[in-house]
Amino acid sequence: MDGTIIKALSGFYYVDSGSSVYECRARGKFRLDGTSPMVGDRVSFDADGSKGYVTAVHERKNFFIRPTVANIDALIFIAANTNPVTDPFLIDRVSVITEEAGCELIVCINKTDIDPADELFALYSSSGFETYRVSAETGEGIAELKNALKGKICAFTGNSGVGKSSILNAMLPRLHLQVGEVSEKLGRGRHTTRHVELFDAGDETYIADTPGFASFEIEMMQTIDKSELQYDFRDFKDYIGLCRFADCAHLKEPGCAVTAAVKDGSIQKSRYYSYARLYELAAKNKFWENK
């Protein structure tokens, strides 16, 4: 039979065939070839009663290491401007990964009942990202966000404590997902979500709640070739190819159209600083050594 993995937990894969959910193990061949099934995968499986074995993973349109999901239409970065405050660099790092994966990034700012995050909202809406402000506490903006996800397979991601599970509870009250308190002293939340799971939100919409990450973990995500990085910043696209030098890295070169756009405000400084930081990280990767 064929189905979709909707949950992975403790070595078990829960596969939805469309009529039933089966608890499956993965065949040993996956360990040998290094291909691990992921939530979101379309798979073939053999079943005996309600249990079975995953025998094949179908071709993926994309996949992510953090969160560990596959075949995602939109990744929703949940941010906040209050305890914990989201560093825009984290959003920019994830935006690069979604561009590489051919996946839509939607920015969702939570806790706007405490802080409306005007600067954060302006930064991403002006940089070409679909951006929403919500409050899981009051329900503000939840209906608009849910409507924006209609018909998509989505995954929530973001720092621990920003309210991913709380937003899902507000969108789908029947879930009753566990939520955690944020440490006032440390400014970060506890990992209340321990695994990735897809939830049916109706209207052919599926949303995955995922474990949060700490700030340092974002730099351990997929690496990007430095020469390709410029193409992953959508706000650079109107300026690429207009620089004095064809191999311009958009750092300190004279006649750079990108840095000129930063100076005149056409490109947000925060976005450019993230590019420069990511370029430095990418430059440390010796891609040629692995070829």
Phi, psi and omega in degrees: 000163176243153178191185180241134176286121181254347179203142174232125185206122173053042177085359178253145177241126182261112189253124179265116180274353185106337178235336180212161176248130183247138176270114187237151166261164175262140176299152183300337183298334180293326177291327182287321182265002175076011179260109178261132175301149180232158170300134183100344179292139164275129185224160167257145182209154172258139182231146171230103188071231182265002182241162181188192180227133173287125183253337181203143174255125180288164182301134181267147172275333174193170172203159181231144177280319179221103005284158182276089181217161180225158174059046184264132176279321183216132174258125183257111178273114178271122182237172176204155177250019177208137175012088002270145177279128182278129174282123180305333178302325179296317179295317181295322178298316179291326179298324177295317181295320179291323177298317179297326184272356183067039185237145179284138172252127175243130179262126180236118181261117182263172177065032181287351173290339178261316180214118183290350176054052184301317183293317180295319179297315181295322182301312186273328177291325179282344179268006173096014180257141173293120189230133182233150172245129182222165170225112176295335181287314184260344183091357180302130174077354184294317180297320180294318179296315181299320179295325180292338182265358187303130177081005183249154166264117190235162172221136173273140174215167182145176180301154170297134175096356181280346174108029180300309181293325179296320178294318178297320176298321180291324179284322183229080186304337181292345186287318182054047179290147179290137175237154184243162176276153176260133179292121178294325183288315185268340179070030177216159184262169175272154178281091179277332176270119186259348183213167177266134179215135176271132179245138179281115181259009181080168180055037181057034179248132177231134183233130178259129168271140184227156176299142177285170178231157173275162185303318184292336184290337184296331182281353178263006181281184183311141179265154184235142175294131184300328182288341180263349188301321183302327182285347180269359175255101186299333180282355176269344195301328181285351186244344179294131182095354180258000181285160180298321182252136183296329182261026182302131178268358179063042178244279182236014183289142176290148177073025181276123181289329180291310180294330175294322178292328175294317181295324181269004174088003180289330174244132182294135181301321181299319179295318180294319179297324176295320177301312182298321179292318179290326177298317179298318178294317181294327181294339180280347181273120180270077184300324184295336181289339182264003184262000000 
